[in-house]
């Protein structure tokens, strides 16, 4: 990821779950997180932010609500 960032000024999008998010937050490689909330309670599953091991401050920078009930929330990751 660091090599990719060195070779482009473009945004790099990653799509994944708790394991991918954990690695990029721990290494300080993520700047923003976009979370989609789906209006369904599953009853079980994999946590989105599992065992990161530190407190990470987020600042909400955008939200969007859809007619279906889906909500998109964009956060900037704090230092």
PyMOL Python script that loads the backbone (N, CA, C, O; Angstrom):
from pymol import cmd

cmd.read_pdbstr("""\
ATOM      1  N   UNK A   1       0.827  -1.182   0.000  1.00  0.00           N
ATOM      2  CA  UNK A   1       0.000   0.000   0.000  1.00  0.00           C
ATOM      3  C   UNK A   1       0.874   1.250   0.000  1.00  0.00           C
ATOM      4  O   UNK A   1       0.583   2.219  -0.701  1.00  0.00           O
ATOM      5  N   UNK A   2       1.931   1.224   0.778  1.00  0.00           N
ATOM      6  CA  UNK A   2       2.818   2.399   0.803  1.00  0.00           C
ATOM      7  C   UNK A   2       3.401   2.677  -0.587  1.00  0.00           C
ATOM      8  O   UNK A   2       3.504   3.833  -0.998  1.00  0.00           O
ATOM      9  N   UNK A   3       3.783   1.618  -1.307  1.00  0.00           N
ATOM     10  CA  UNK A   3       4.315   1.793  -2.658  1.00  0.00           C
ATOM     11  C   UNK A   3       3.263   2.352  -3.604  1.00  0.00           C
ATOM     12  O   UNK A   3       3.562   3.195  -4.450  1.00  0.00           O
ATOM     13  N   UNK A   4       2.027   1.877  -3.458  1.00  0.00           N
ATOM     14  CA  UNK A   4       0.942   2.411  -4.283  1.00  0.00           C
ATOM     15  C   UNK A   4       0.769   3.905  -4.042  1.00  0.00           C
ATOM     16  O   UNK A   4       0.631   4.674  -4.994  1.00  0.00           O
ATOM     17  N   UNK A   5       0.773   4.324  -2.772  1.00  0.00           N
ATOM     18  CA  UNK A   5       0.595   5.733  -2.427  1.00  0.00           C
ATOM     19  C   UNK A   5       1.727   6.596  -2.977  1.00  0.00           C
ATOM     20  O   UNK A   5       1.505   7.743  -3.363  1.00  0.00           O
ATOM     21  N   UNK A   6       2.942   6.044  -3.014  1.00  0.00           N
ATOM     22  CA  UNK A   6       4.079   6.798  -3.537  1.00  0.00           C
ATOM     23  C   UNK A   6       3.964   7.052  -5.034  1.00  0.00           C
ATOM     24  O   UNK A   6       4.537   8.013  -5.548  1.00  0.00           O
ATOM     25  N   UNK A   7       3.224   6.194  -5.738  1.00  0.00           N
ATOM     26  CA  UNK A   7       3.156   6.260  -7.198  1.00  0.00           C
ATOM     27  C   UNK A   7       1.881   6.890  -7.742  1.00  0.00           C
ATOM     28  O   UNK A   7       1.674   6.902  -8.955  1.00  0.00           O
ATOM     29  N   UNK A   8       1.022   7.413  -6.867  1.00  0.00           N
ATOM     30  CA  UNK A   8      -0.208   8.026  -7.360  1.00  0.00           C
ATOM     31  C   UNK A   8      -0.698   9.093  -6.401  1.00  0.00           C
ATOM     32  O   UNK A   8      -0.462   9.029  -5.195  1.00  0.00           O
ATOM     33  N   UNK A   9      -1.379  10.065  -6.958  1.00  0.00           N
ATOM     34  CA  UNK A   9      -2.053  11.071  -6.146  1.00  0.00           C
ATOM     35  C   UNK A   9      -3.532  10.736  -6.008  1.00  0.00           C
ATOM     36  O   UNK A   9      -4.267  11.420  -5.296  1.00  0.00           O
ATOM     37  N   UNK A  10      -3.963   9.684  -6.691  1.00  0.00           N
ATOM     38  CA  UNK A  10      -5.365   9.269  -6.664  1.00  0.00           C
ATOM     39  C   UNK A  10      -5.704   8.583  -5.347  1.00  0.00           C
ATOM     40  O   UNK A  10      -4.831   8.044  -4.667  1.00  0.00           O
ATOM     41  N   UNK A  11      -6.991   8.612  -5.000  1.00  0.00           N
ATOM     42  CA  UNK A  11      -7.462   7.857  -3.834  1.00  0.00           C
ATOM     43  C   UNK A  11      -7.362   6.372  -4.117  1.00  0.00           C
ATOM     44  O   UNK A  11      -7.536   5.937  -5.256  1.00  0.00           O
ATOM     45  N   UNK A  12      -7.084   5.600  -3.090  1.00  0.00           N
ATOM     46  CA  UNK A  12      -7.044   4.139  -3.201  1.00  0.00           C
ATOM     47  C   UNK A  12      -8.185   3.608  -2.344  1.00  0.00           C
ATOM     48  O   UNK A  12      -8.238   3.870  -1.142  1.00  0.00           O
ATOM     49  N   UNK A  13      -9.090   2.869  -2.956  1.00  0.00           N
ATOM     50  CA  UNK A  13     -10.257   2.322  -2.252  1.00  0.00           C
ATOM     51  C   UNK A  13     -10.011   0.869  -1.896  1.00  0.00           C
ATOM     52  O   UNK A  13      -9.570   0.082  -2.733  1.00  0.00           O
ATOM     53  N   UNK A  14     -10.296   0.519  -0.657  1.00  0.00           N
ATOM     54  CA  UNK A  14     -10.218  -0.862  -0.198  1.00  0.00           C
ATOM     55  C   UNK A  14     -11.604  -1.271   0.273  1.00  0.00           C
ATOM     56  O   UNK A  14     -12.291  -0.501   0.944  1.00  0.00           O
ATOM     57  N   UNK A  15     -12.005  -2.464  -0.074  1.00  0.00           N
ATOM     58  CA  UNK A  15     -13.291  -2.990   0.369  1.00  0.00           C
ATOM     59  C   UNK A  15     -13.003  -4.278   1.114  1.00  0.00           C
ATOM     60  O   UNK A  15     -12.402  -5.204   0.569  1.00  0.00           O
ATOM     61  N   UNK A  16     -13.439  -4.332   2.374  1.00  0.00           N
ATOM     62  CA  UNK A  16     -13.167  -5.529   3.147  1.00  0.00           C
ATOM     63  C   UNK A  16     -13.793  -5.475   4.510  1.00  0.00           C
ATOM     64  O   UNK A  16     -14.580  -4.579   4.817  1.00  0.00           O
ATOM     65  N   UNK A  17     -13.445  -6.424   5.311  1.00  0.00           N
ATOM     66  CA  UNK A  17     -14.018  -6.557   6.637  1.00  0.00           C
ATOM     67  C   UNK A  17     -13.027  -6.247   7.736  1.00  0.00           C
ATOM     68  O   UNK A  17     -12.073  -5.493   7.542  1.00  0.00           O
ATOM     69  N   UNK A  18     -13.267  -6.840   8.891  1.00  0.00           N
ATOM     70  CA  UNK A  18     -12.533  -6.489  10.107  1.00  0.00           C
ATOM     71  C   UNK A  18     -11.028  -6.752  10.011  1.00  0.00           C
ATOM     72  O   UNK A  18     -10.244  -5.977  10.559  1.00  0.00           O
ATOM     73  N   UNK A  19     -10.608  -7.800   9.347  1.00  0.00           N
ATOM     74  CA  UNK A  19      -9.174  -8.104   9.263  1.00  0.00           C
ATOM     75  C   UNK A  19      -8.434  -7.072   8.428  1.00  0.00           C
ATOM     76  O   UNK A  19      -7.341  -6.647   8.803  1.00  0.00           O
ATOM     77  N   UNK A  20      -9.004  -6.664   7.311  1.00  0.00           N
ATOM     78  CA  UNK A  20      -8.380  -5.666   6.454  1.00  0.00           C
ATOM     79  C   UNK A  20      -8.360  -4.300   7.141  1.00  0.00           C
ATOM     80  O   UNK A  20      -7.341  -3.610   7.126  1.00  0.00           O
ATOM     81  N   UNK A  21      -9.468  -3.918   7.734  1.00  0.00           N
ATOM     82  CA  UNK A  21      -9.549  -2.630   8.424  1.00  0.00           C
ATOM     83  C   UNK A  21      -8.523  -2.565   9.551  1.00  0.00           C
ATOM     84  O   UNK A  21      -7.830  -1.560   9.711  1.00  0.00           O
ATOM     85  N   UNK A  22      -8.430  -3.637  10.328  1.00  0.00           N
ATOM     86  CA  UNK A  22      -7.493  -3.673  11.463  1.00  0.00           C
ATOM     87  C   UNK A  22      -6.063  -3.401  11.008  1.00  0.00           C
ATOM     88  O   UNK A  22      -5.374  -2.578  11.611  1.00  0.00           O
ATOM     89  N   UNK A  23      -5.611  -4.067   9.970  1.00  0.00           N
ATOM     90  CA  UNK A  23      -4.241  -3.912   9.480  1.00  0.00           C
ATOM     91  C   UNK A  23      -3.980  -2.472   9.052  1.00  0.00           C
ATOM     92  O   UNK A  23      -2.953  -1.896   9.411  1.00  0.00           O
ATOM     93  N   UNK A  24      -4.888  -1.895   8.298  1.00  0.00           N
ATOM     94  CA  UNK A  24      -4.658  -0.555   7.781  1.00  0.00           C
ATOM     95  C   UNK A  24      -4.751   0.514   8.862  1.00  0.00           C
ATOM     96  O   UNK A  24      -4.039   1.515   8.789  1.00  0.00           O
ATOM     97  N   UNK A  25      -5.597   0.331   9.849  1.00  0.00           N
ATOM     98  CA  UNK A  25      -5.656   1.277  10.970  1.00  0.00           C
ATOM     99  C   UNK A  25      -4.394   1.152  11.822  1.00  0.00           C
ATOM    100  O   UNK A  25      -3.802   2.163  12.201  1.00  0.00           O
ATOM    101  N   UNK A  26      -3.983  -0.069  12.124  1.00  0.00           N
ATOM    102  CA  UNK A  26      -2.778  -0.271  12.940  1.00  0.00           C
ATOM    103  C   UNK A  26      -1.540   0.331  12.286  1.00  0.00           C
ATOM    104  O   UNK A  26      -0.677   0.869  12.979  1.00  0.00           O
ATOM    105  N   UNK A  27      -1.444   0.249  10.978  1.00  0.00           N
ATOM    106  CA  UNK A  27      -0.276   0.749  10.249  1.00  0.00           C
ATOM    107  C   UNK A  27      -0.398   2.226   9.882  1.00  0.00           C
ATOM    108  O   UNK A  27       0.514   2.794   9.281  1.00  0.00           O
ATOM    109  N   UNK A  28      -1.520   2.848  10.239  1.00  0.00           N
ATOM    110  CA  UNK A  28      -1.715   4.257   9.928  1.00  0.00           C
ATOM    111  C   UNK A  28      -1.880   4.533   8.445  1.00  0.00           C
ATOM    112  O   UNK A  28      -1.548   5.620   7.973  1.00  0.00           O
ATOM    113  N   UNK A  29      -2.392   3.558   7.711  1.00  0.00           N
ATOM    114  CA  UNK A  29      -2.523   3.679   6.263  1.00  0.00           C
ATOM    115  C   UNK A  29      -3.917   4.089   5.802  1.00  0.00           C
ATOM    116  O   UNK A  29      -4.113   4.366   4.618  1.00  0.00           O
ATOM    117  N   UNK A  30      -4.871   4.133   6.697  1.00  0.00           N
ATOM    118  CA  UNK A  30      -6.233   4.528   6.331  1.00  0.00           C
ATOM    119  C   UNK A  30      -6.468   5.967   6.759  1.00  0.00           C
ATOM    120  O   UNK A  30      -6.096   6.365   7.864  1.00  0.00           O
ATOM    121  N   UNK A  31      -7.087   6.744   5.879  1.00  0.00           N
ATOM    122  CA  UNK A  31      -7.403   8.133   6.190  1.00  0.00           C
ATOM    123  C   UNK A  31      -8.899   8.316   6.459  1.00  0.00           C
ATOM    124  O   UNK A  31      -9.294   9.101   7.322  1.00  0.00           O
ATOM    125  N   UNK A  32      -9.701   7.598   5.726  1.00  0.00           N
ATOM    126  CA  UNK A  32     -11.157   7.689   5.846  1.00  0.00           C
ATOM    127  C   UNK A  32     -11.751   6.295   5.902  1.00  0.00           C
ATOM    128  O   UNK A  32     -11.177   5.332   5.394  1.00  0.00           O
ATOM    129  N   UNK A  33     -12.907   6.210   6.527  1.00  0.00           N
ATOM    130  CA  UNK A  33     -13.671   4.964   6.554  1.00  0.00           C
ATOM    131  C   UNK A  33     -15.101   5.300   6.147  1.00  0.00           C
ATOM    132  O   UNK A  33     -15.692   6.251   6.660  1.00  0.00           O
ATOM    133  N   UNK A  34     -15.648   4.525   5.231  1.00  0.00           N
ATOM    134  CA  UNK A  34     -17.043   4.680   4.855  1.00  0.00           C
ATOM    135  C   UNK A  34     -17.769   3.424   5.317  1.00  0.00           C
ATOM    136  O   UNK A  34     -17.412   2.310   4.936  1.00  0.00           O
ATOM    137  N   UNK A  35     -18.788   3.621   6.139  1.00  0.00           N
ATOM    138  CA  UNK A  35     -19.549   2.515   6.708  1.00  0.00           C
ATOM    139  C   UNK A  35     -20.973   2.586   6.167  1.00  0.00           C
ATOM    140  O   UNK A  35     -21.592   3.651   6.158  1.00  0.00           O
ATOM    141  N   UNK A  36     -21.477   1.461   5.724  1.00  0.00           N
ATOM    142  CA  UNK A  36     -22.873   1.372   5.307  1.00  0.00           C
ATOM    143  C   UNK A  36     -23.641   0.613   6.372  1.00  0.00           C
ATOM    144  O   UNK A  36     -23.245  -0.482   6.771  1.00  0.00           O
ATOM    145  N   UNK A  37     -24.727   1.188   6.828  1.00  0.00           N
ATOM    146  CA  UNK A  37     -25.589   0.531   7.804  1.00  0.00           C
ATOM    147  C   UNK A  37     -26.816   0.020   7.070  1.00  0.00           C
ATOM    148  O   UNK A  37     -27.574   0.787   6.476  1.00  0.00           O
ATOM    149  N   UNK A  38     -26.993  -1.286   7.123  1.00  0.00           N
ATOM    150  CA  UNK A  38     -28.118  -1.945   6.465  1.00  0.00           C
ATOM    151  C   UNK A  38     -29.166  -2.236   7.534  1.00  0.00           C
ATOM    152  O   UNK A  38     -28.835  -2.810   8.571  1.00  0.00           O
ATOM    153  N   UNK A  39     -30.421  -1.852   7.305  1.00  0.00           N
ATOM    154  CA  UNK A  39     -31.445  -2.008   8.344  1.00  0.00           C
ATOM    155  C   UNK A  39     -31.936  -3.447   8.520  1.00  0.00           C
ATOM    156  O   UNK A  39     -33.119  -3.745   8.360  1.00  0.00           O
ATOM    157  N   UNK A  40     -30.994  -4.324   8.852  1.00  0.00           N
ATOM    158  CA  UNK A  40     -31.318  -5.727   9.130  1.00  0.00           C
ATOM    159  C   UNK A  40     -30.492  -6.157  10.337  1.00  0.00           C
ATOM    160  O   UNK A  40     -29.283  -5.924  10.362  1.00  0.00           O
ATOM    161  N   UNK A  41     -31.103  -6.770  11.322  1.00  0.00           N
ATOM    162  CA  UNK A  41     -30.373  -7.319  12.465  1.00  0.00           C
ATOM    163  C   UNK A  41     -30.148  -8.802  12.184  1.00  0.00           C
ATOM    164  O   UNK A  41     -31.101  -9.574  12.077  1.00  0.00           O
ATOM    165  N   UNK A  42     -28.887  -9.189  12.066  1.00  0.00           N
ATOM    166  CA  UNK A  42     -28.552 -10.556  11.679  1.00  0.00           C
ATOM    167  C   UNK A  42     -28.584 -11.540  12.845  1.00  0.00           C
ATOM    168  O   UNK A  42     -28.947 -12.701  12.657  1.00  0.00           O
ATOM    169  N   UNK A  43     -28.216 -11.102  14.028  1.00  0.00           N
ATOM    170  CA  UNK A  43     -28.186 -12.000  15.174  1.00  0.00           C
ATOM    171  C   UNK A  43     -26.814 -12.585  15.457  1.00  0.00           C
ATOM    172  O   UNK A  43     -26.548 -13.019  16.577  1.00  0.00           O
ATOM    173  N   UNK A  44     -25.940 -12.603  14.461  1.00  0.00           N
ATOM    174  CA  UNK A  44     -24.564 -13.048  14.658  1.00  0.00           C
ATOM    175  C   UNK A  44     -23.745 -12.578  13.462  1.00  0.00           C
ATOM    176  O   UNK A  44     -24.296 -12.139  12.452  1.00  0.00           O
ATOM    177  N   UNK A  45     -22.431 -12.674  13.587  1.00  0.00           N
ATOM    178  CA  UNK A  45     -21.580 -12.266  12.481  1.00  0.00           C
ATOM    179  C   UNK A  45     -20.212 -11.854  12.970  1.00  0.00           C
ATOM    180  O   UNK A  45     -19.867 -12.064  14.133  1.00  0.00           O
ATOM    181  N   UNK A  46     -19.440 -11.271  12.084  1.00  0.00           N
ATOM    182  CA  UNK A  46     -18.081 -10.843  12.373  1.00  0.00           C
ATOM    183  C   UNK A  46     -18.106  -9.355  12.700  1.00  0.00           C
ATOM    184  O   UNK A  46     -18.668  -8.571  11.936  1.00  0.00           O
ATOM    185  N   UNK A  47     -17.499  -8.945  13.835  1.00  0.00           N
ATOM    186  CA  UNK A  47     -17.468  -7.518  14.174  1.00  0.00           C
ATOM    187  C   UNK A  47     -16.702  -6.717  13.108  1.00  0.00           C
ATOM    188  O   UNK A  47     -15.724  -7.208  12.544  1.00  0.00           O
ATOM    189  N   UNK A  48     -17.141  -5.509  12.844  1.00  0.00           N
ATOM    190  CA  UNK A  48     -16.472  -4.669  11.859  1.00  0.00           C
ATOM    191  C   UNK A  48     -15.119  -4.178  12.363  1.00  0.00           C
ATOM    192  O   UNK A  48     -14.152  -4.137  11.602  1.00  0.00           O
ATOM    193  N   UNK A  49     -15.043  -3.806  13.632  1.00  0.00           N
ATOM    194  CA  UNK A  49     -13.799  -3.317  14.223  1.00  0.00           C
ATOM    195  C   UNK A  49     -13.403  -4.269  15.339  1.00  0.00           C
ATOM    196  O   UNK A  49     -13.648  -3.984  16.511  1.00  0.00           O
ATOM    197  N   UNK A  50     -12.801  -5.384  14.993  1.00  0.00           N
ATOM    198  CA  UNK A  50     -12.495  -6.447  15.942  1.00  0.00           C
ATOM    199  C   UNK A  50     -11.037  -6.402  16.384  1.00  0.00           C
ATOM    200  O   UNK A  50     -10.134  -6.533  15.559  1.00  0.00           O
ATOM    201  N   UNK A  51     -10.806  -6.218  17.673  1.00  0.00           N
ATOM    202  CA  UNK A  51      -9.477  -6.317  18.287  1.00  0.00           C
ATOM    203  C   UNK A  51      -8.429  -5.390  17.664  1.00  0.00           C
ATOM    204  O   UNK A  51      -7.311  -5.814  17.374  1.00  0.00           O
ATOM    205  N   UNK A  52      -8.793  -4.145  17.465  1.00  0.00           N
ATOM    206  CA  UNK A  52      -7.831  -3.179  16.942  1.00  0.00           C
ATOM    207  C   UNK A  52      -6.784  -2.865  18.004  1.00  0.00           C
ATOM    208  O   UNK A  52      -5.638  -2.569  17.668  1.00  0.00           O
ATOM    209  N   UNK A  53      -7.160  -2.923  19.279  1.00  0.00           N
ATOM    210  CA  UNK A  53      -6.194  -2.791  20.358  1.00  0.00           C
ATOM    211  C   UNK A  53      -5.889  -1.369  20.785  1.00  0.00           C
ATOM    212  O   UNK A  53      -5.040  -1.150  21.649  1.00  0.00           O
ATOM    213  N   UNK A  54      -6.568  -0.402  20.192  1.00  0.00           N
ATOM    214  CA  UNK A  54      -6.365   0.983  20.609  1.00  0.00           C
ATOM    215  C   UNK A  54      -7.630   1.774  20.275  1.00  0.00           C
ATOM    216  O   UNK A  54      -8.443   1.372  19.442  1.00  0.00           O
ATOM    217  N   UNK A  55      -7.764   2.902  20.950  1.00  0.00           N
ATOM    218  CA  UNK A  55      -8.888   3.782  20.654  1.00  0.00           C
ATOM    219  C   UNK A  55      -8.554   4.586  19.408  1.00  0.00           C
ATOM    220  O   UNK A  55      -7.460   5.137  19.293  1.00  0.00           O
ATOM    221  N   UNK A  56      -9.489   4.652  18.483  1.00  0.00           N
ATOM    222  CA  UNK A  56      -9.306   5.404  17.244  1.00  0.00           C
ATOM    223  C   UNK A  56     -10.425   6.427  17.154  1.00  0.00           C
ATOM    224  O   UNK A  56     -11.599   6.062  17.100  1.00  0.00           O
ATOM    225  N   UNK A  57     -10.075   7.680  17.138  1.00  0.00           N
ATOM    226  CA  UNK A  57     -11.071   8.750  17.046  1.00  0.00           C
ATOM    227  C   UNK A  57     -11.486   8.938  15.590  1.00  0.00           C
ATOM    228  O   UNK A  57     -10.655   8.964  14.682  1.00  0.00           O
ATOM    229  N   UNK A  58     -12.789   9.068  15.399  1.00  0.00           N
ATOM    230  CA  UNK A  58     -13.344   9.295  14.072  1.00  0.00           C
ATOM    231  C   UNK A  58     -14.099  10.612  14.062  1.00  0.00           C
ATOM    232  O   UNK A  58     -14.737  10.981  15.048  1.00  0.00           O
ATOM    233  N   UNK A  59     -14.021  11.322  12.937  1.00  0.00           N
ATOM    234  CA  UNK A  59     -14.781  12.551  12.771  1.00  0.00           C
ATOM    235  C   UNK A  59     -15.688  12.376  11.566  1.00  0.00           C
ATOM    236  O   UNK A  59     -15.217  12.160  10.449  1.00  0.00           O
ATOM    237  N   UNK A  60     -16.997  12.472  11.798  1.00  0.00           N
ATOM    238  CA  UNK A  60     -17.951  12.285  10.713  1.00  0.00           C
ATOM    239  C   UNK A  60     -17.833  13.448   9.737  1.00  0.00           C
ATOM    240  O   UNK A  60     -17.887  14.613  10.130  1.00  0.00           O
ATOM    241  N   UNK A  61     -17.671  13.114   8.455  1.00  0.00           N
ATOM    242  CA  UNK A  61     -17.544  14.165   7.448  1.00  0.00           C
ATOM    243  C   UNK A  61     -18.680  14.158   6.429  1.00  0.00           C
ATOM    244  O   UNK A  61     -18.854  15.133   5.698  1.00  0.00           O
ATOM    245  N   UNK A  62     -19.456  13.071   6.369  1.00  0.00           N
ATOM    246  CA  UNK A  62     -20.579  13.037   5.430  1.00  0.00           C
ATOM    247  C   UNK A  62     -21.520  11.900   5.785  1.00  0.00           C
ATOM    248  O   UNK A  62     -21.101  10.867   6.307  1.00  0.00           O
ATOM    249  N   UNK A  63     -22.781  12.102   5.497  1.00  0.00           N
ATOM    250  CA  UNK A  63     -23.785  11.040   5.637  1.00  0.00           C
ATOM    251  C   UNK A  63     -24.724  11.103   4.451  1.00  0.00           C
ATOM    252  O   UNK A  63     -24.912  12.154   3.838  1.00  0.00           O
ATOM    253  N   UNK A  64     -25.301   9.973   4.142  1.00  0.00           N
ATOM    254  CA  UNK A  64     -26.325   9.913   3.097  1.00  0.00           C
ATOM    255  C   UNK A  64     -27.326   8.834   3.484  1.00  0.00           C
ATOM    256  O   UNK A  64     -26.952   7.716   3.838  1.00  0.00           O
ATOM    257  N   UNK A  65     -28.596   9.187   3.411  1.00  0.00           N
ATOM    258  CA  UNK A  65     -29.673   8.248   3.742  1.00  0.00           C
ATOM    259  C   UNK A  65     -30.416   7.904   2.461  1.00  0.00           C
ATOM    260  O   UNK A  65     -30.695   8.776   1.638  1.00  0.00           O
ATOM    261  N   UNK A  66     -30.733   6.627   2.299  1.00  0.00           N
ATOM    262  CA  UNK A  66     -31.422   6.149   1.110  1.00  0.00           C
ATOM    263  C   UNK A  66     -32.847   5.736   1.481  1.00  0.00           C
ATOM    264  O   UNK A  66     -33.126   5.412   2.635  1.00  0.00           O
ATOM    265  N   UNK A  67     -33.734   5.751   0.503  1.00  0.00           N
ATOM    266  CA  UNK A  67     -35.139   5.396   0.750  1.00  0.00           C
ATOM    267  C   UNK A  67     -35.302   3.998   1.321  1.00  0.00           C
ATOM    268  O   UNK A  67     -36.256   3.737   2.054  1.00  0.00           O
ATOM    269  N   UNK A  68     -34.394   3.104   0.999  1.00  0.00           N
ATOM    270  CA  UNK A  68     -34.460   1.720   1.471  1.00  0.00           C
ATOM    271  C   UNK A  68     -34.176   1.596   2.971  1.00  0.00           C
ATOM    272  O   UNK A  68     -34.409   0.545   3.568  1.00  0.00           O
ATOM    273  N   UNK A  69     -33.668   2.685   3.578  1.00  0.00           N
ATOM    274  CA  UNK A  69     -33.271   2.642   4.981  1.00  0.00           C
ATOM    275  C   UNK A  69     -31.768   2.507   5.154  1.00  0.00           C
ATOM    276  O   UNK A  69     -31.255   2.677   6.260  1.00  0.00           O
ATOM    277  N   UNK A  70     -31.060   2.204   4.082  1.00  0.00           N
ATOM    278  CA  UNK A  70     -29.601   2.114   4.094  1.00  0.00           C
ATOM    279  C   UNK A  70     -29.025   3.493   4.408  1.00  0.00           C
ATOM    280  O   UNK A  70     -29.527   4.507   3.923  1.00  0.00           O
ATOM    281  N   UNK A  71     -27.968   3.525   5.221  1.00  0.00           N
ATOM    282  CA  UNK A  71     -27.304   4.778   5.565  1.00  0.00           C
ATOM    283  C   UNK A  71     -25.813   4.636   5.298  1.00  0.00           C
ATOM    284  O   UNK A  71     -25.189   3.652   5.693  1.00  0.00           O
ATOM    285  N   UNK A  72     -25.251   5.638   4.619  1.00  0.00           N
ATOM    286  CA  UNK A  72     -23.805   5.685   4.376  1.00  0.00           C
ATOM    287  C   UNK A  72     -23.233   6.781   5.262  1.00  0.00           C
ATOM    288  O   UNK A  72     -23.698   7.921   5.237  1.00  0.00           O
ATOM    289  N   UNK A  73     -22.206   6.420   6.056  1.00  0.00           N
ATOM    290  CA  UNK A  73     -21.554   7.388   6.933  1.00  0.00           C
ATOM    291  C   UNK A  73     -20.059   7.387   6.607  1.00  0.00           C
ATOM    292  O   UNK A  73     -19.411   6.340   6.595  1.00  0.00           O
ATOM    293  N   UNK A  74     -19.533   8.570   6.346  1.00  0.00           N
ATOM    294  CA  UNK A  74     -18.108   8.681   6.042  1.00  0.00           C
ATOM    295  C   UNK A  74     -17.410   9.378   7.202  1.00  0.00           C
ATOM    296  O   UNK A  74     -17.839  10.431   7.673  1.00  0.00           O
ATOM    297  N   UNK A  75     -16.319   8.756   7.649  1.00  0.00           N
ATOM    298  CA  UNK A  75     -15.533   9.260   8.771  1.00  0.00           C
ATOM    299  C   UNK A  75     -14.106   9.534   8.341  1.00  0.00           C
ATOM    300  O   UNK A  75     -13.555   8.829   7.496  1.00  0.00           O
ATOM    301  N   UNK A  76     -13.515  10.556   8.924  1.00  0.00           N
ATOM    302  CA  UNK A  76     -12.087  10.798   8.811  1.00  0.00           C
ATOM    303  C   UNK A  76     -11.426  10.203  10.045  1.00  0.00           C
ATOM    304  O   UNK A  76     -11.919  10.387  11.158  1.00  0.00           O
ATOM    305  N   UNK A  77     -10.338   9.504   9.868  1.00  0.00           N
ATOM    306  CA  UNK A  77      -9.643   8.878  10.995  1.00  0.00           C
ATOM    307  C   UNK A  77      -8.736   9.910  11.640  1.00  0.00           C
ATOM    308  O   UNK A  77      -7.922  10.544  10.968  1.00  0.00           O
ATOM    309  N   UNK A  78      -8.881  10.076  12.958  1.00  0.00           N
ATOM    310  CA  UNK A  78      -8.069  11.036  13.696  1.00  0.00           C
ATOM    311  C   UNK A  78      -6.698  10.493  14.020  1.00  0.00           C
ATOM    312  O   UNK A  78      -6.418   9.307  13.845  1.00  0.00           O
ATOM    313  N   UNK A  79      -5.867  11.366  14.486  1.00  0.00           N
ATOM    314  CA  UNK A  79      -4.491  10.997  14.879  1.00  0.00           C
ATOM    315  C   UNK A  79      -4.500  10.441  16.283  1.00  0.00           C
ATOM    316  O   UNK A  79      -3.449  10.071  16.807  1.00  0.00           O
TER     317      UNK A  79
END
""", "prot")
cmd.dss("prot")
cmd.show_as("cartoon", "prot")
cmd.util.cbc("prot")
cmd.orient("prot")
